[in-house]
Amino acid sequence: MAMPWIERVGLADRAERMPGQLSMGERQRVAIARALVSEPRLLLADEPTGNLDSRRTRDILGLLRDVCHQRSIPGLLVTHDPEAVGFVDRVLSLRDGQLSSGVESDLAAAMSL
């Protein structure tokens, strides 16, 4: 059976394993593949690379960027990983629960009301 998303997240050799036989990073990549297979119209990703090494992080961030661009869908990536900046079109920063950068000043002022 063809499983292109499992291949895209680098788990083709682990496709027959049970969840308990996978590392946390592998489980995280399975969750990403499962989310993408449904062809969402909006991609929401909260710390999608938190359990991945630097190579896999770049692979997954590139994949998420490519999916959004190819499908022309919006994506929202929430992360503490500064490397993610190179994979997104726009960056908004939160500091102490407030938008601190990446928004126009009039929008930022309106949001603080």
MDTraj code that builds the backbone (N, CA, C; nanometers):
import mdtraj as md
import numpy as np

residues = "MET ALA MET PRO TRP ILE GLU ARG VAL GLY LEU ALA ASP ARG ALA GLU ARG MET PRO GLY GLN LEU SER MET GLY GLU ARG GLN ARG VAL ALA ILE ALA ARG ALA LEU VAL SER GLU PRO ARG LEU LEU LEU ALA ASP GLU PRO THR GLY ASN LEU ASP SER ARG ARG THR ARG ASP ILE LEU GLY LEU LEU ARG ASP VAL CYS HIS GLN ARG SER ILE PRO GLY LEU LEU VAL THR HIS ASP PRO GLU ALA VAL GLY PHE VAL ASP ARG VAL LEU SER LEU ARG ASP GLY GLN LEU SER SER GLY VAL GLU SER ASP LEU ALA ALA ALA MET SER LEU".split()
xyz = np.array([
    [0.0839, -0.1174, 0.0000],
    [0.0000, 0.0000, 0.0000],
    [0.0888, 0.1241, 0.0000],
    [0.0611, 0.2182, -0.0887],
    [0.1393, 0.3408, -0.0978],
    [0.1049, 0.4332, 0.0192],
    [0.2056, 0.4835, 0.0853],
    [0.1875, 0.5766, 0.1961],
    [0.2802, 0.6949, 0.1754],
    [0.2453, 0.7848, 0.0810],
    [0.3383, 0.8926, 0.0479],
    [0.3721, 0.9843, 0.1641],
    [0.2788, 1.0096, 0.2551],
    [0.3113, 1.0999, 0.3654],
    [0.4079, 1.0358, 0.4633],
    [0.3973, 0.9056, 0.4823],
    [0.4936, 0.8369, 0.5687],
    [0.6331, 0.8471, 0.5073],
    [0.6396, 0.8351, 0.3759],
    [0.7680, 0.8510, 0.3067],
    [0.8189, 0.9936, 0.3179],
    [0.7298, 1.0918, 0.3025],
    [0.7698, 1.2327, 0.3063],
    [0.8226, 1.2748, 0.4433],
    [0.7756, 1.2127, 0.5485],
    [0.8253, 1.2469, 0.6819],
    [0.9399, 1.1559, 0.7245],
    [0.9847, 1.0703, 0.6344],
    [1.1017, 0.9873, 0.6604],
    [1.0774, 0.8656, 0.7467],
    [0.9592, 0.8050, 0.7349],
    [0.9293, 0.6892, 0.8187],
    [0.8907, 0.5647, 0.7394],
    [0.9236, 0.5597, 0.6132],
    [0.8859, 0.4436, 0.5313],
    [0.9381, 0.3136, 0.5920],
    [1.0559, 0.3169, 0.6504],
    [1.1136, 0.1957, 0.7084],
    [1.0523, 0.1582, 0.8438],
    [0.9644, 0.2445, 0.8962],
    [0.9003, 0.2189, 1.0252],
    [0.7491, 0.1979, 1.0126],
    [0.6983, 0.1880, 0.8919],
    [0.5538, 0.1839, 0.8664],
    [0.4831, 0.0681, 0.9361],
    [0.5491, -0.0412, 0.9585],
    [0.4857, -0.1585, 1.0193],
    [0.5008, -0.1633, 1.1708],
    [0.5652, -0.0642, 1.2284],
    [0.5867, -0.0637, 1.3729],
    [0.4639, -0.0138, 1.4476],
    [0.4489, -0.0574, 1.5688],
    [0.3429, -0.0113, 1.6583],
    [0.3905, 0.1178, 1.7256],
    [0.2969, 0.2025, 1.7712],
    [0.3374, 0.3294, 1.8329],
    [0.4388, 0.3135, 1.9462],
    [0.4236, 0.2115, 2.0272],
    [0.5171, 0.1892, 2.1374],
    [0.6581, 0.1567, 2.0925],
    [0.6746, 0.1230, 1.9671],
    [0.8060, 0.0911, 1.9129],
    [0.8721, 0.2114, 1.8455],
    [0.8072, 0.3266, 1.8518],
    [0.8591, 0.4477, 1.7878],
    [0.9106, 0.5456, 1.8929],
    [1.0113, 0.6218, 1.8551],
    [1.0608, 0.7271, 1.9434],
    [0.9606, 0.8428, 1.9441],
    [0.9797, 0.9381, 2.0338],
    [0.8902, 1.0541, 2.0391],
    [0.8985, 1.1344, 1.9085],
    [1.0165, 1.1477, 1.8538],
    [1.0310, 1.2189, 1.7272],
    [0.9619, 1.1473, 1.6131],
    [0.9690, 1.0151, 1.6119],
    [0.8998, 0.9378, 1.5091],
    [0.7485, 0.9507, 1.5252],
    [0.7016, 0.9482, 1.6484],
    [0.5578, 0.9664, 1.6730],
    [0.5113, 1.1045, 1.6269],
    [0.5956, 1.2028, 1.6500],
    [0.5618, 1.3380, 1.6074],
    [0.5505, 1.3446, 1.4550],
    [0.6401, 1.2786, 1.3850],
    [0.6349, 1.2775, 1.2383],
    [0.5147, 1.1987, 1.1877],
    [0.4738, 1.0937, 1.2577],
    [0.3517, 1.0212, 1.2210],
    [0.2314, 1.1139, 1.2348],
    [0.2270, 1.1913, 1.3435],
    [0.1157, 1.2849, 1.3639],
    [0.1097, 1.3877, 1.2508],
    [0.2232, 1.4340, 1.2047],
    [0.2274, 1.5294, 1.0938],
    [0.1753, 1.4635, 0.9666],
    [0.2192, 1.3423, 0.9388],
    [0.1719, 1.2703, 0.8200],
    [0.0212, 1.2488, 0.8262],
    [-0.0292, 1.2112, 0.9426],
    [-0.1742, 1.1890, 0.9591],
    [-0.2516, 1.3180, 0.9355],
    [-0.1978, 1.4288, 0.9810],
    [-0.2662, 1.5572, 0.9617],
    [-0.2673, 1.5973, 0.8145],
    [-0.1606, 1.5694, 0.7435],
    [-0.1509, 1.6113, 0.6033],
    [-0.2321, 1.5235, 0.5094],
    [-0.2524, 1.3985, 0.5443],
    [-0.3238, 1.3065, 0.4563],
    [-0.4690, 1.3489, 0.4359],
    [-0.5251, 1.4222, 0.5302],
    [-0.6638, 1.4667, 0.5178],
    [-0.6780, 1.5921, 0.4314],
    [-0.5676, 1.6416, 0.3790],
    [-0.5652, 1.7601, 0.2933],
    [-0.6397, 1.8778, 0.3560],
    [-0.5904, 1.9260, 0.4694],
    [-0.6585, 2.0365, 0.5376],
    [-0.6564, 2.1646, 0.4545],
    [-0.7544, 2.2509, 0.4803],
    [-0.7595, 2.3802, 0.4118],
    [-0.6884, 2.4868, 0.4938],
    [-0.6492, 2.4514, 0.6140],
    [-0.5727, 2.5375, 0.7030],
    [-0.4769, 2.4475, 0.7791],
    [-0.3515, 2.4848, 0.7822],
    [-0.2518, 2.4039, 0.8518],
    [-0.2136, 2.4728, 0.9823],
    [-0.2448, 2.4092, 1.0940],
    [-0.2090, 2.4590, 1.2260],
    [-0.1048, 2.3651, 1.2854],
    [0.0088, 2.4195, 1.3248],
    [0.1170, 2.3365, 1.3772],
    [0.1732, 2.3993, 1.5041],
    [0.1565, 2.3315, 1.6160],
    [0.2067, 2.3786, 1.7451],
    [0.3302, 2.2973, 1.7818],
    [0.4444, 2.3611, 1.7762],
    [0.5731, 2.2964, 1.8048],
    [0.5901, 2.1657, 1.7264],
    [0.5767, 2.1696, 1.5941],
    [0.5830, 2.0456, 1.5157],
    [0.7197, 1.9794, 1.5123],
    [0.8225, 2.0502, 1.5569],
    [0.9569, 1.9929, 1.5501],
    [1.0217, 1.9807, 1.6881],
    [0.9418, 1.9900, 1.7921],
    [0.9947, 1.9903, 1.9280],
    [1.0763, 1.8682, 1.9661],
    [1.0492, 1.7535, 1.9064],
    [1.1207, 1.6300, 1.9428],
    [1.2135, 1.5819, 1.8313],
    [1.2470, 1.6719, 1.7382],
    [1.3258, 1.6297, 1.6224],
    [1.4677, 1.6844, 1.6271],
    [1.5594, 1.6107, 1.5651],
    [1.6958, 1.6616, 1.5529],
    [1.6995, 1.7703, 1.4452],
    [1.8116, 1.8371, 1.4310],
    [1.8188, 1.9531, 1.3417],
    [1.7935, 1.9169, 1.1953],
    [1.8402, 1.8017, 1.1506],
    [1.8159, 1.7621, 1.0110],
    [1.6682, 1.7367, 0.9858],
    [1.6045, 1.6610, 1.0745],
    [1.4615, 1.6323, 1.0600],
    [1.3791, 1.7598, 1.0756],
    [1.4234, 1.8500, 1.1624],
    [1.3539, 1.9781, 1.1779],
    [1.3500, 2.0519, 1.0455],
    [1.4636, 2.0631, 0.9785],
    [1.4678, 2.1305, 0.8476],
    [1.3792, 2.0596, 0.7468],
    [1.3822, 1.9268, 0.7465],
    [1.2991, 1.8498, 0.6530],
    [1.1501, 1.8772, 0.6756],
    [1.1075, 1.8740, 0.8009],
    [0.9655, 1.8923, 0.8329],
    [0.9218, 2.0362, 0.8078],
    [1.0035, 2.1333, 0.8471],
    [0.9681, 2.2727, 0.8205],
    [0.9571, 2.2986, 0.6708],
    [1.0478, 2.2401, 0.5942],
    [1.0408, 2.2532, 0.4483],
    [0.9160, 2.1876, 0.3923],
    [0.8813, 2.0724, 0.4453],
    [0.7613, 2.0024, 0.4011],
    [0.6362, 2.0853, 0.4303],
    [0.6253, 2.1389, 0.5505],
    [0.5083, 2.2192, 0.5859],
    [0.4982, 2.3435, 0.4977],
    [0.6115, 2.4079, 0.4737],
    [0.6130, 2.5245, 0.3845],
    [0.5674, 2.4858, 0.2446],
    [0.6219, 2.3773, 0.1933],
    [0.5870, 2.3321, 0.0583],
    [0.4387, 2.2978, 0.0469],
    [0.3844, 2.2306, 0.1461],
    [0.2424, 2.1945, 0.1442],
    [0.1566, 2.3201, 0.1383],
    [0.1880, 2.4179, 0.2212],
    [0.1095, 2.5427, 0.2207],
    [0.1193, 2.6131, 0.0862],
    [0.2378, 2.6224, 0.0312],
    [0.2545, 2.6906, -0.0977],
    [0.1895, 2.6132, -0.2118],
    [0.2093, 2.4820, -0.2167],
    [0.1538, 2.4021, -0.3262],
    [0.0016, 2.3975, -0.3230],
    [-0.0559, 2.3936, -0.2050],
    [-0.2021, 2.3862, -0.1933],
    [-0.2666, 2.5243, -0.1811],
    [-0.1835, 2.6275, -0.1731],
    [-0.2320, 2.7648, -0.1530],
    [-0.3222, 2.7749, -0.0308],
    [-0.2726, 2.7190, 0.0794],
    [-0.3478, 2.7248, 0.2045],
    [-0.2670, 2.8034, 0.3070],
    [-0.3365, 2.8676, 0.4005],
    [-0.2637, 2.9367, 0.5067],
    [-0.2132, 2.8367, 0.6099],
    [-0.1037, 2.8733, 0.6727],
    [-0.0492, 2.7910, 0.7786],
    [-0.0114, 2.8768, 0.8970],
    [-0.0300, 2.8244, 1.0154],
    [0.0097, 2.8925, 1.1377],
    [0.1021, 2.7986, 1.2129],
    [0.2241, 2.8416, 1.2304],
    [0.3259, 2.7632, 1.2982],
    [0.3598, 2.8339, 1.4290],
    [0.3444, 2.7634, 1.5394],
    [0.3801, 2.8164, 1.6707],
    [0.5029, 2.7390, 1.7163],
    [0.6094, 2.8127, 1.7462],
    [0.7330, 2.7447, 1.7836],
    [0.8255, 2.8362, 1.8619],
    [0.9148, 2.7754, 1.9353],
    [1.0229, 2.8471, 2.0016],
    [1.1520, 2.8353, 1.9199],
    [1.1477, 2.7617, 1.8117],
    [1.2664, 2.7315, 1.7322],
    [1.3005, 2.8481, 1.6388],
    [1.4110, 2.9183, 1.6635],
    [1.4470, 3.0317, 1.5782],
    [1.4789, 2.9914, 1.4340],
    [1.5134, 2.8659, 1.4108],
    [1.5426, 2.8192, 1.2754],
    [1.4186, 2.8238, 1.1861],
    [1.3009, 2.8199, 1.2445],
    [1.1763, 2.8197, 1.1675],
    [1.1577, 2.9478, 1.0879],
    [1.2195, 3.0562, 1.1292],
    [1.2043, 3.1847, 1.0606],
    [1.2389, 3.1726, 0.9124],
    [1.3344, 3.0918, 0.8793],
    [1.3758, 3.0752, 0.7400],
    [1.2773, 2.9961, 0.6546],
    [1.1720, 2.9433, 0.7140],
    [1.0773, 2.8589, 0.6415],
    [0.9374, 2.9186, 0.6315],
    [0.9201, 3.0400, 0.6810],
    [0.7872, 3.1003, 0.6824],
    [0.7864, 3.2315, 0.6059],
    [0.6667, 3.2754, 0.5680],
    [0.6520, 3.3993, 0.4927],
    [0.6394, 3.5212, 0.5826],
    [0.5911, 3.5019, 0.7026],
    [0.5691, 3.6130, 0.7940],
    [0.5913, 3.5657, 0.9366],
    [0.6499, 3.6520, 1.0178],
    [0.6784, 3.6180, 1.1569],
    [0.6089, 3.7183, 1.2479],
    [0.5346, 3.6654, 1.3420],
    [0.4754, 3.7446, 1.4492],
    [0.5353, 3.6935, 1.5794],
    [0.5756, 3.7840, 1.6649],
    [0.6376, 3.7435, 1.7910],
    [0.5516, 3.7833, 1.9088],
    [0.5423, 3.6929, 2.0037],
    [0.4719, 3.7192, 2.1294],
    [0.5737, 3.7331, 2.2408],
    [0.5521, 3.8306, 2.3262],
    [0.6354, 3.8458, 2.4450],
    [0.5423, 3.8784, 2.5599],
    [0.5444, 3.7960, 2.6615],
    [0.4576, 3.8141, 2.7776],
    [0.3106, 3.8260, 2.7372],
    [0.2696, 3.7441, 2.6399],
    [0.1303, 3.7401, 2.5975],
    [0.0871, 3.8526, 2.5052],
    [0.1786, 3.9378, 2.4648],
    [0.1471, 4.0500, 2.3766],
    [0.2267, 4.0378, 2.2470],
    [0.1620, 4.0759, 2.1353],
    [0.2358, 4.0805, 2.0100],
    [0.3448, 4.1852, 2.0218],
    [0.4683, 4.1459, 1.9977],
    [0.5788, 4.2389, 2.0162],
    [0.6468, 4.2789, 1.8863],
    [0.6276, 4.2018, 1.7805],
    [0.6856, 4.2401, 1.6520],
    [0.6149, 4.1656, 1.5398],
    [0.6267, 4.2220, 1.4200],
    [0.5713, 4.1567, 1.3030],
    [0.4337, 4.2035, 1.2643],
    [0.3788, 4.2987, 1.3386],
    [0.2480, 4.3531, 1.3042],
    [0.2599, 4.5037, 1.2860],
    [0.1712, 4.5595, 1.2055],
    [0.1717, 4.7022, 1.1848],
    [0.1361, 4.7722, 1.3155],
    [0.1868, 4.8909, 1.3369],
    [0.1683, 4.9598, 1.4640],
    [0.0216, 4.9892, 1.4944],
    [-0.0611, 5.0234, 1.3925],
    [-0.2017, 5.0512, 1.4217],
    [-0.2767, 4.9246, 1.4623],
    [-0.2409, 4.8101, 1.4045],
    [-0.3022, 4.6844, 1.4440],
    [-0.2588, 4.6473, 1.5859],
    [-0.1313, 4.6663, 1.6155],
    [-0.0823, 4.6356, 1.7489],
    [-0.1516, 4.7234, 1.8531],
    [-0.1717, 4.8502, 1.8200],
    [-0.2375, 4.9408, 1.9139],
    [-0.3824, 4.8985, 1.9364],
    [-0.4512, 4.8594, 1.8305],
    [-0.5906, 4.8167, 1.8415],
    [-0.6018, 4.6896, 1.9253],
    [-0.5044, 4.6026, 1.9142],
    [-0.5098, 4.4763, 1.9876],
    [-0.4823, 4.4962, 2.1365],
    [-0.4196, 4.6058, 2.1727],
    [-0.3888, 4.6279, 2.3135],
    [-0.5022, 4.6964, 2.3889],
    [-0.6094, 4.7300, 2.3179],
    [-0.7245, 4.7959, 2.3829],
    [-0.7985, 4.7010, 2.4743],
])
top = md.Topology()
chain = top.add_chain()
for i, resn in enumerate(residues, 1):
    res = top.add_residue(resn, chain, resSeq=i)
    for name in ("N", "CA", "C"):
        top.add_atom(name, md.element.get_by_symbol(name[0]), res)
traj = md.Trajectory(xyz[None], top)
